[in-house]
Amino acid sequence: MGYTTGMEKQIQAEFDPNGPEPYGEVRFHLSDGKHYMHWQVTVKQRSKVIDVYYYNPNEFQLEMRGCRLRNRPNKAKQVFDSGKLTVS
C-alpha cells in the first residue's frame, strides 16, 4: 500500500466513491487578497469543487505527474493586453 498524504485522505473522505476519480486544476492565483501570487489547487469530481488549497511558491514546489496541460492562448493574450489580473 502506498503513502497517503493528509490532503489525499481528506479528498478520499469527501468524494463520491461511485463517481469518477477526482482531479485537480492548478493555476497561479492573481486575485487580490491573502493568497495573491500563490498556487491555487482546486480538487474536483465532475464539475463539483471538493476543496481548494493555496501554496506559497516561496515555500513549496509543485511536482505534477501524469498531467495534461490545457491552456487558452487567446484568453492569456487578452488578459496580458488588457493589463487586468483576473481571468474569467
CORHUUR-V423718 format. One record per residue. RES is the residue in one small letter. SS is DSSP state (alpha for helix, beta for strand, coil for the rest). PSI is psi in radians with two decimals (NA if undefined). Layout:
RES;SS;PSI
RES;SS;PSI
This chain:
m;coil;2.39
g;coil;2.95
y;coil;2.35
t;coil;2.18
t;coil;2.92
g;alpha;-0.67
m;alpha;-0.73
e;alpha;-0.67
k;alpha;-0.74
q;alpha;-0.75
i;alpha;-0.75
q;alpha;-0.56
a;alpha;-0.44
e;alpha;-0.31
f;coil;2.81
d;coil;1.97
p;coil;-0.34
n;coil;-0.14
g;coil;-3.07
p;coil;2.88
e;coil;2.47
p;coil;2.73
y;beta;2.85
g;beta;2.62
e;beta;2.34
v;beta;2.34
r;beta;2.82
f;beta;2.06
h;beta;2.02
l;coil;0.09
s;coil;2.57
d;coil;2.66
g;coil;-2.94
k;coil;-0.62
h;coil;0.40
y;coil;2.27
m;coil;0.66
h;beta;2.77
w;beta;2.30
q;beta;2.06
v;beta;2.00
t;beta;2.14
v;beta;2.19
k;beta;2.74
q;beta;2.12
r;coil;-2.11
s;coil;0.10
k;beta;2.22
v;beta;2.14
i;beta;-0.79
d;beta;2.81
v;beta;2.30
y;beta;2.59
y;beta;2.39
y;beta;2.26
n;beta;2.13
p;coil;-0.27
n;coil;-0.31
e;coil;-0.43
f;coil;2.53
q;coil;2.17
l;coil;2.31
e;coil;2.10
m;coil;2.33
r;coil;2.55
g;coil;0.66
c;coil;2.87
r;coil;2.20
l;coil;2.17
r;coil;1.91
n;coil;2.90
r;coil;1.57
p;alpha;-0.69
n;alpha;-0.71
k;alpha;-0.72
a;alpha;-0.76
k;alpha;-0.71
q;alpha;-0.77
v;alpha;-0.77
f;alpha;-0.82
d;alpha;-0.59
s;alpha;-0.38
g;coil;0.02
k;coil;2.62
l;coil;0.04
t;coil;2.51
v;coil;2.29
s;coil;NA
